[in-house]
Amino acid sequence: MLRWSAKKLSEMSRVSLPTIQRMEGARGLLRSSVESVMKIEQALEDAGIAFIDEDEKLGPGVRLRKSGRE
């Protein structure tokens, strides 16, 4: 959605590039620190990504905000 490279995500989240690459290549449960995941989530939210909780009909998802944070 943002068309960010792993390097850009690393810069924006302040999580090391090797950590992001390891997370991207992981299969199954993610094995990473809560701090790293929270930094990445915050960077994505700051850039306009909205995380959507699952409900009884649909699973979780993401969408791009129209303009910044609301």
C-alpha positions in Angstrom: 0.0 0.0 0.0 2.8 2.4 0.8 5.3 0.9 -1.7 8.0 1.0 0.9 11.1 -1.2 0.6 12.3 -3.1 3.6 15.1 -0.5 3.9 12.5 2.3 4.1 10.5 0.5 6.7 13.7 0.0 8.7 14.4 3.7 8.5 10.9 4.8 9.4 10.5 2.2 12.3 14.0 2.3 13.6 14.1 -1.5 13.5 17.2 -3.0 11.9 17.0 -4.2 8.3 18.1 -7.7 9.2 15.3 -8.0 11.7 12.7 -6.8 9.2 14.0 -9.3 6.6 13.9 -12.1 9.1 10.3 -11.2 10.0 9.3 -11.0 6.3 10.8 -14.5 5.7 9.2 -16.1 8.7 6.6 -18.9 8.3 4.1 -19.5 10.9 4.2 -17.6 14.2 6.3 -14.5 14.2 9.3 -14.7 16.5 10.3 -11.2 17.2 10.3 -8.8 20.2 7.1 -7.0 21.1 9.1 -3.8 20.9 10.1 -4.4 17.2 6.5 -5.3 16.2 5.2 -2.2 18.0 7.7 0.1 16.3 6.8 -1.3 12.9 3.1 -1.0 13.6 3.5 2.7 14.8 5.6 3.6 11.7 2.9 2.1 9.4 0.1 3.9 11.3 2.0 7.2 11.1 2.2 6.7 7.3 -1.5 6.2 7.0 -2.2 2.5 7.4 -5.2 1.6 9.5 -5.3 -1.8 11.1 -8.8 -3.4 11.2 -9.8 -5.9 13.9 -11.6 -9.0 12.9 -15.3 -9.4 13.6 -17.8 -12.3 13.4 -17.9 -12.2 9.6 -14.5 -11.0 8.4 -10.9 -11.6 9.5 -8.4 -8.8 10.4 -7.2 -6.5 7.7 -5.6 -3.2 6.8 -6.6 -0.2 4.7 -5.0 3.1 3.7 -6.5 6.2 5.4 -7.8 8.9 3.1 -5.6 11.6 4.8 -3.3 11.1 7.7 -4.3 9.9 11.1 -7.8 10.6 12.4 
